[in-house]
Amino acid sequence: MTAKPSIRIVDDPSVREIVATSTVTGSLTEGLLFVTLAASRALPEATGLPPSQGPVAQVTGRLVLTPSAAVEMVNTLSSLLSTIPGINVARR
């Protein structure tokens, strides 16, 4: 396996953060992985009264990954999750 070339990371603070509480869909098209992320929200109605409906899943972002980027993400997330007590990162 060849070493991955070192790339300088530029972290632009104006890039918007995406919050997700769920993955809505995932698909594979033409070798790219498409993932839609959402966050559960109870949105107040314009009247200022409590919402009359339960929470909804608002789409917050769409992620398109190459297979190599998806593998990198899985490895990074698995490493992060393994540091949380009680979380099992074994595949289902």
Salt bridges, closest charged atoms under 4 A:
GLU72 OE2 - LYS4 NZ 2.79
